[in-house]
Amino acid sequence: MNTSFGAYSLAEMERLAKEKVEKKSPIFWSYIKLGTGDRQTFEESLRAFKRYRFQPRILSAKRQRSTFTTVLGQPIAIPIGISPVAGYSYLHADGDANAGRAAARAGTVKILTSVGDLPIEDFAAMVPKDGHYWAQTYLFEDRRNTLHIVRNAERLGFKAIVVTVDSPVEHKASGSNRNMRDCFKNIHLKTPSANIRYIGGKKRDFAQQHSVAELWKSDQLAHKETFCFGDWDELAWLKSETKLPIVLKGVLTADSARKAAAFGVAAILVSAHGGRQLDGSPAPLEALPEIVDALKDTKLEVYMDGGIRTGNDVVKALALGARAVFIGRPALYGLAVNGEDGVYQVLKILEKELTICMSLCGCSSLQELDRSLVKHESEFHAKL
């Protein structure tokens, strides 16, 4: 497989992806890059990493370094997984499966989105059986949609259910987000939201083709503008329906994390949905420490996504308490540039940068990464 195509950083991968995608569809590149509102959360999710400084431990580096860890008891080679993202197939045929195969090659987790255009059954048939796959879902208003995903995940060997909880109203294609609305209006996928099987109480007719915007605007996927009905009772119902561990994605406060723990979820994925939901919410890295502290007396694992662009970013997130991080847009960049090999290269770039940063910080294993390794810039300013 060809993994040599001139990208040696994620910044370079993004540049190459932009060139390729804009030749095919400038509107889709706009979709990838857009955030809601004024893009405050989107931009702060990137900038937050710059506000932390390393505190390297001198004369501590060892020749051998390990990036091995576990998530939900599953061994993974690197603490960097792939978040659920829609639109993969617009960049590459069977894009979700390409990303899944890349994750398996790298020895890490791929989360399959419920609103992509690759049915969960097809995904499972196209990826290595020994990979680590989690299935994402929403608490859909029609519970049959949620159960379709969950039952297939159980049957097909997925290791966890990831429940996204930060999207009670689908608004990306609404008038309040005109640029995103225009993007969705012009994006036509083979089978948008292929895992949504019931619409308006009836089984969906997959023979009908629509733009993404048409689906979201109509009652077909957003009954009364409510994308997912979810509340804590719905989460309790879902937990009663499956023995798979539940990961709650979209938590940004300590109070919500504590309540999630009380409801028996297995893990928290600190996430701001890539800056595509509530603009003005904190950057995930900013929210991470207080959530980790809130759960310190529990067995819950804490992960984070949002803004990861270098191996140094990975080290900072892990030092602040994340057990693993997940990437969204960078995987799309790799897919756009070189398909499965491109996604794999993204993961390998981050792995290489991670190990170099660990060595420079005087750490030989992920277990040595803790808060003594980083300091917020405000602590330096306070001493001036």
ABEGO torsion letter per residue (X at the ends): XBABAGBABAAAAAAAAAAAAAAABAAAAAAAABBBEAGAAAAAAAAAAAABBBBBBBGABBABBBABBBBGGBBBABABBBBBBBGAAAABBGAAAAAAAAAAAAGBBBBBBAABABBAAAAAAABBAABBBBBBBBBBABAAAAAAAAAAAAAAGBABBBBBAABABBAAABAABAAAAAAAAABBBABBGAABABBGGBBBBAABBBBAAAAAABAAABBGGBABABBAAAAAAAAAABABBBBBBGBABAAAAAAAAAAGBABBBBBAGGGABBBGBBBAAAAAAAAAAAAAABABBBBBBEGBABAAAAAAAAAAGBABBBBBAAAAAAAAAAEAAAAAAAAAAAAAAAAAAAAAAGBABAAABBAAABBBAAAAAAAX
